[in-house]
């Protein structure tokens, strides 16, 4: 099974697929037969790897199950800016949450940067670890005029930024946060999982089709085997055993990415624009190499022709940097939540069932915090930060508008897929147009990436109907 699921499609610049998945890495066995463990973890991305590391180090026998190849999902398609500088997120949170809660969450993400760096060093993972500053920078005149408000919000949240004037090609007010980190996320996850030792077993090609509650634990059912454990952790992008209606509270968004070779020098660091084109830029490794640019974002499955999104992103980058060469292109899917905070901890009505979801594009720090919260919760410990992101928290009034708006979009797609003639989006060389195996919405062909996407809740399939990630856990029958 390939690490990369995106296909090459004409009329999109550059090679198809993530830079992080372009080379081979350590492989793990497939699952066969019935197994038992102390903890079963569904999902072999960065969250699953870090949870496994914490719990196995505490003496628990852990089994990690990954649907495809390790880190080949959202983690392997990330732009991987390991920073607590989450663009405008802190300002947004201060507008809807008490300052004390926002500061506690911000401090946890600040600490996560150092913890991830230390993990890479301790495990000896060859993941291109590099420390450098992150910058928030005004993207246009309007953003520049109000940039002081962004700096004030960051400082109020406890993010220790310093105001500065960014050099060309930005030439705008900026805020600098030193000591942030870059890694190759796929290499990091593979290295962490390879270092776990005898208390952990990792399986690839182990698609979990269902997670069943038993009298005294949880059984993960795969195609050629199963795992029973008293504790289950859903680190699978979208919780497959949904005890809290999370499919309606996790909003799937696609972020588009280019690896570029610029013709002119870019100041070293990770650059995050606010306003303007909303671009983000980070070097792939050392100075003088290629850069990773992102900035276009759409609701998953909502675009007729995704090739146009890549074209617009290339145009945006060219306007800022001048002539560029596009080396690669890919996208990553992630989920946003109604109140801007992820869901991390024990699932509602799910005793000893834990989840982490809704990272909103900043999973490199949030995954570290999630691993700490879940490992503590398994051991019976809680914290202020755990309470802030509890999956059982009640939605506030500020959450209602995005909740209603997002689900109105889902409702239109759901009704359209069920009440109108099916397969209006049929594609002759794929299963597109057939019903998603989650709730039956009509799927569509992704014209830029060769996948079959669901516009309701973001499930994704390959052209033959194989589930790539959820909430759908079952394949689409190509013969139906």
C-alpha positions in Angstrom: 0.0 0.0 0.0 1.4 3.4 -1.0 1.9 6.1 1.6 0.4 8.7 -0.7 -3.3 8.4 -1.8 -3.4 11.5 -4.0 -3.2 10.9 -7.7 -1.5 12.9 -10.5 -4.0 14.9 -12.5 -3.5 17.0 -15.5 -3.6 20.8 -15.3 -2.3 21.1 -11.8 1.3 22.4 -11.4 3.9 20.2 -9.8 4.0 16.6 -8.7 1.0 15.2 -6.8 1.4 14.4 -3.1 3.0 15.5 0.1 6.7 16.1 0.4 6.7 14.2 3.6 5.3 11.0 1.9 7.5 11.1 -1.2 10.1 8.6 0.2 9.8 5.3 1.9 9.9 4.8 5.6 9.7 2.1 8.3 6.9 -0.3 7.7 4.8 -2.2 10.3 3.0 -5.6 10.0 -0.7 -6.1 9.2 -3.1 -7.4 11.8 -4.3 -11.0 11.7 -6.3 -12.8 14.3 -7.7 -11.8 17.7 -5.5 -9.7 20.1 -5.7 -8.2 23.5 -4.1 -5.1 25.0 -4.5 -2.6 27.8 -5.2 0.2 25.3 -6.2 0.1 21.7 -5.5 3.2 19.7 -7.4 3.9 16.4 -5.2 6.0 14.2 -1.5 6.1 13.5 -0.9 9.8 13.1 0.9 12.2 15.4 -1.8 12.0 18.1 -1.9 8.2 18.2 1.9 8.0 18.2 2.2 10.4 21.2 -0.6 8.8 23.2 1.1 5.4 22.6 4.4 6.7 23.7 3.0 8.1 27.0 0.9 5.1 27.9 3.5 2.4 26.9 6.1 4.3 29.0 3.7 3.9 32.0 3.8 0.1 31.6 0.6 -0.3 29.6 0.5 -2.7 26.6 -0.7 -0.6 23.7 -1.8 -1.6 20.2 -2.0 1.1 17.5 -4.2 0.4 14.4 -3.7 2.5 11.3 -6.1 2.2 8.3 -3.4 2.8 5.7 0.3 3.6 6.3 1.6 5.3 9.4 1.2 9.1 9.3 -0.3 8.9 5.8 -3.4 10.9 6.7 -3.8 14.4 8.0 -0.4 14.2 9.7 1.5 13.4 6.6 -0.3 16.1 4.6 0.3 18.8 7.2 2.4 22.0 6.6 3.8 21.1 10.0 4.4 24.5 11.6 5.1 23.5 15.2 4.1 26.8 16.8 1.8 28.3 19.3 1.3 31.3 17.0 -2.0 30.1 15.6 -2.6 33.0 13.4 -5.8 34.8 14.6 -7.1 32.0 16.8 -6.1 33.6 20.1 -7.9 36.9 19.2 -11.0 34.9 18.2 -10.9 32.8 21.4 -10.6 35.9 23.6 -13.7 37.2 22.0 -15.8 34.2 23.1 -14.1 32.7 26.1 -12.9 33.9 29.6 -9.3 35.2 29.4 -8.2 32.7 32.1 -9.2 29.7 30.0 -7.6 31.1 26.9 -4.3 31.7 28.7 -4.3 28.2 30.1 -4.9 26.7 26.7 -2.3 29.0 25.1 0.4 28.1 27.7 -0.3 24.4 27.1 0.4 25.0 23.4 3.5 27.0 24.1 4.9 24.1 26.3 3.9 21.6 23.6 6.5 23.1 21.2 9.4 22.3 23.6 7.9 18.9 24.4 7.7 17.9 20.8 11.3 19.0 20.2 12.5 17.1 23.2 10.6 14.0 22.0 12.4 14.1 18.7 15.8 14.5 20.4 15.2 11.7 23.0 13.9 9.2 20.5 16.7 10.0 18.1 14.2 10.5 15.3 15.7 11.8 12.1 12.9 14.2 11.2 14.6 17.4 10.1 14.1 19.0 13.5 14.9 22.7 13.3 14.3 25.6 15.6 13.4 29.0 14.1 11.0 32.0 14.8 7.4 32.2 13.7 5.9 35.5 12.5 2.4 36.9 12.3 2.5 39.5 9.5 0.0 41.9 8.1 -1.1 40.9 4.6 -2.5 44.2 3.4 -3.0 47.8 4.3 -6.2 47.2 6.3 -4.6 44.5 8.3 -1.5 46.7 8.9 -3.7 49.5 10.3 -5.3 47.3 12.8 -2.3 45.1 13.5 -1.8 46.4 17.0 -5.0 44.7 18.0 -3.5 41.3 17.0 -0.4 41.9 19.0 -2.5 43.0 22.1 -4.6 39.8 21.8 -1.5 37.6 21.6 0.0 39.2 24.6 -3.3 39.0 26.5 -3.4 35.3 25.7 0.1 34.8 27.1 1.9 34.4 23.8 5.2 36.3 24.2 5.5 38.0 20.9 7.6 41.1 20.0 6.4 43.7 17.5 8.7 44.4 14.5 8.7 45.5 10.9 8.9 42.6 8.5 11.5 42.8 5.8 10.7 42.4 2.1 8.8 40.8 0.5 6.4 41.3 3.3 7.2 44.9 4.3 4.5 45.1 6.9 4.0 45.2 10.7 4.7 41.8 12.2 4.9 39.9 15.5 7.8 37.6 16.2 7.6 34.4 18.4 11.1 32.9 18.8 12.0 29.3 19.5 9.4 27.5 17.4 10.0 24.2 15.6 9.8 22.5 12.2 9.8 18.8 11.5 9.1 16.2 8.9 5.9 14.9 10.5 5.8 11.5 8.8 9.4 10.8 9.8 8.7 12.0 13.3 5.7 9.7 13.8 7.5 6.7 12.3 10.5 7.4 14.5 8.4 7.7 17.6 6.4 4.5 16.9 9.6 2.6 16.1 11.1 3.6 19.4 8.3 2.3 21.6 9.7 -1.0 22.7 8.0 -4.2 23.9 4.9 -2.5 25.5 3.6 -1.5 22.1 2.5 -3.1 18.9 1.8 -1.1 15.7 -0.2 -2.4 12.7 -0.6 -0.9 9.3 -3.4 -1.7 6.8 -5.6 -2.3 9.7 -8.8 -0.5 8.9 -11.1 -0.4 11.9 -14.6 -1.0 10.6 -16.3 -0.8 14.0 -15.6 -0.2 17.6 -17.9 -2.3 19.8 -18.6 -1.7 23.4 -18.4 -4.9 25.4 -19.3 -5.4 29.1 -15.8 -4.7 30.3 -14.0 -2.9 27.4 -13.9 -2.2 23.7 -13.3 -4.4 20.6 -11.9 -2.9 17.4 -13.0 -5.0 14.4 -10.7 -5.0 11.4 -11.0 -6.9 8.1 -8.6 -9.7 9.2 -8.5 -9.5 12.9 -9.6 -7.7 16.1 -8.2 -6.1 19.2 -9.9 -6.0 22.6 -8.9 -3.7 25.4 -10.5 -2.1 28.4 -9.5 1.3 27.1 -9.9 2.7 23.6 -8.5 5.9 22.1 -10.0 7.4 18.9 -7.1 9.4 17.3 -8.7 9.0 13.9 -9.4 12.5 12.6 -13.1 12.0 13.2 -14.3 9.7 16.0 -15.7 6.6 14.5 -17.7 5.5 17.5 -19.7 8.7 17.9 -21.3 8.9 21.3 -21.8 12.7 21.2 -23.0 13.7 17.8 -19.5 14.9 16.8 -20.2 14.4 13.1 -22.5 17.5 13.5 -20.0 19.5 15.6 -16.8 18.8 13.5 -16.7 20.9 10.4 -14.4 19.5 7.7 -12.2 21.9 5.8 -9.6 21.4 3.1 -6.3 23.4 3.2 -4.4 23.5 -0.1 -0.6 23.4 -0.2 2.2 24.0 -2.7 5.9 23.1 -2.4 7.7 25.9 -4.3 11.1 26.9 -5.4 11.2 30.7 -5.2 13.5 32.7 -7.5 14.2 35.3 -4.8 15.3 34.9 -1.1 12.6 34.7 1.6 13.5 35.8 5.2 14.1 32.7 7.3 11.2 31.7 9.6 7.6 30.6 9.5 5.4 33.4 8.1 1.6 33.6 8.7 -0.3 36.4 7.0 -3.4 37.9 8.6 -5.5 39.7 6.0 -4.6 40.0 2.3 -4.0 36.7 0.6 -3.8 34.9 4.0 -0.7 33.0 3.0 1.5 30.9 5.2 5.1 30.1 4.3 7.8 27.8 5.8 11.0 26.4 4.5 11.1 22.7 3.9 14.5 22.4 5.6 17.6 24.6 5.6 18.0 28.0 4.0 18.2 28.0 0.2 15.9 25.1 -0.4 12.2 24.9 -1.3 9.4 26.4 0.7 5.9 25.2 1.6 3.0 27.7 0.9 -0.6 27.4 1.8 -3.5 29.8 2.1 -6.5 28.5 0.2 -9.2 26.9 2.4 -12.6 25.4 1.4 -15.2 23.3 3.0 -14.4 19.6 2.1 -16.2 18.5 -1.0 -17.8 21.8 -1.7 -15.8 22.9 -4.8 -16.8 21.8 -8.3 -13.2 21.9 -9.7 -10.4 21.8 -7.2 -7.8 22.6 -9.9 -9.0 26.2 -9.8 -8.1 26.4 -6.1 -4.5 25.3 -6.7 -4.3 27.8 -9.6 -5.5 30.7 -7.3 -3.0 29.7 -4.6 -0.2 29.7 -7.2 -1.3 33.2 -8.3 -1.4 34.4 -4.7 2.2 33.2 -4.0 3.4 34.7 -7.3 2.0 38.1 -6.4 3.9 38.0 -3.1 7.2 36.4 -4.2 7.5 36.9 -7.9 8.1 34.0 -10.3 8.2 30.6 -8.7 8.4 27.0 -9.7 5.8 24.6 -8.2 7.5 21.4 -7.2 4.5 19.6 -5.5 0.9 20.1 -4.6 -1.4 18.5 -2.1 -4.2 19.2 0.4 -4.9 18.3 4.0 -8.3 17.9 5.7 -8.9 19.0 9.2 -11.9 19.8 11.4 -13.1 23.0 13.0 -15.4 23.3 16.0 -18.2 25.6 16.9 -16.3 27.4 19.7 -12.8 27.2 18.3 -11.5 24.6 20.9 -10.9 20.9 20.1 -12.6 18.0 21.7 -10.1 16.1 23.8 -10.8 13.6 26.6 -13.3 10.9 27.5 -16.2 10.7 25.1 -19.7 11.4 26.5 -21.5 8.2 27.5 -18.4 6.3 26.5 -16.7 5.0 29.7 -12.9 4.5 29.0 -13.4 5.7 25.4 -11.3 8.7 24.6 -11.0 11.0 21.6 -9.1 13.9 20.1 -10.5 15.9 17.2 -11.1 19.4 15.9 -7.5 20.7 15.7 -8.5 23.4 13.1 -5.2 23.2 11.3 -2.9 23.5 14.3 -2.5 19.8 15.2 1.3 19.9 15.8 0.9 21.5 19.2 -2.6 20.4 20.0 -1.7 16.7 19.5 1.0 17.0 22.1 -1.5 18.5 24.6 -4.0 15.9 23.6 -1.6 13.1 24.4 -1.0 14.5 27.8 -4.7 15.0 28.6 -5.6 11.5 27.4 -2.8 9.7 29.1 -3.6 11.5 32.4 -7.3 10.7 32.0 -6.6 7.0 31.5 -4.7 7.1 34.8 -7.6 8.9 36.4 -6.0 12.4 36.5 -7.6 15.6 35.2 -6.5 19.3 34.9 -7.8 22.7 34.1 -6.8 22.4 30.5 -8.6 19.0 30.2 -11.8 20.6 31.5 -11.5 23.5 28.9 -11.4 21.1 25.9 -13.7 18.3 27.4 -15.8 16.6 24.8 -18.7 16.8 27.2 -18.7 20.6 27.5 -21.9 22.3 26.7 -22.0 24.7 23.7 -22.2 28.4 24.5 -24.4 30.9 22.8 -21.4 32.0 20.6 -21.2 28.5 19.2 -24.8 28.5 17.9 -24.3 30.6 14.8 -21.5 28.4 13.3 -23.2 25.2 14.4 -26.5 26.2 12.7 -24.7 27.6 9.6 -22.5 24.5 9.1 -25.3 22.1 9.6 -27.5 24.0 7.2 -24.9 23.3 4.5 -24.9 19.6 5.5 -28.6 19.5 5.4 -28.7 20.8 1.8 -26.2 18.2 0.7 -28.0 15.4 2.6 -31.4 16.3 1.2 -30.0 16.7 -2.3 -28.4 13.3 -2.1 -31.5 11.5 -0.8 -34.4 13.2 -2.5 -33.0 14.0 -6.0 -32.0 11.4 -8.6 -28.8 9.7 -7.3 -25.5 9.8 -9.1 -25.9 13.2 -10.7 -22.2 13.5 -9.8 -21.3 10.1 -11.3 -17.8 9.8 -12.7 -17.1 7.1 -15.2 -13.7 6.0 -13.7 -14.6 6.0 -10.0 -17.3 5.4 -7.5 -18.1 9.1 -7.3 -21.9 9.7 -7.3 -22.5 6.7 -5.1 -23.6 7.2 -1.5 -21.1 7.8 1.3 -21.1 4.9 3.8 -21.5 7.3 6.7 -24.9 8.9 6.3 -25.6 8.3 2.6 -24.8 11.7 1.1 -23.8 11.7 -2.6 -20.1 11.8 -3.1 -18.2 13.8 -5.8 -15.0 13.3 -7.8 -12.1 15.5 -6.8 -10.8 16.8 -10.1 -7.4 17.8 -8.8 -6.5 14.9 -6.6 -8.2 11.7 -7.9 -10.2 11.0 -4.8 -13.9 10.7 -4.0 -15.1 13.1 -1.4 -18.2 13.5 0.7 -19.5 17.1 1.0 -21.5 16.4 4.2 -18.9 15.4 6.8 -15.7 15.2 4.8 -15.3 11.4 4.4 -12.8 10.5 1.7 -12.4 7.5 -0.6 -10.1 6.3 -3.3 -11.4 5.9 -6.8 -12.3 2.3 -6.2 -14.3 3.1 -3.0 -11.7 2.3 -0.4 -12.2 4.5 2.7 -9.2 6.8 3.3 -10.6 8.6 6.3 -13.8 9.1 8.2 -16.2 9.5 9.6 -17.0 6.8 7.1 -15.4 3.5 8.3 -16.7 1.3 5.5 -15.7 1.2 1.8 -18.1 2.1 -1.0 -19.1 -1.0 -2.9 -18.0 -0.3 -6.5 -20.5 -2.9 -7.8 -23.5 -1.4 -6.1 
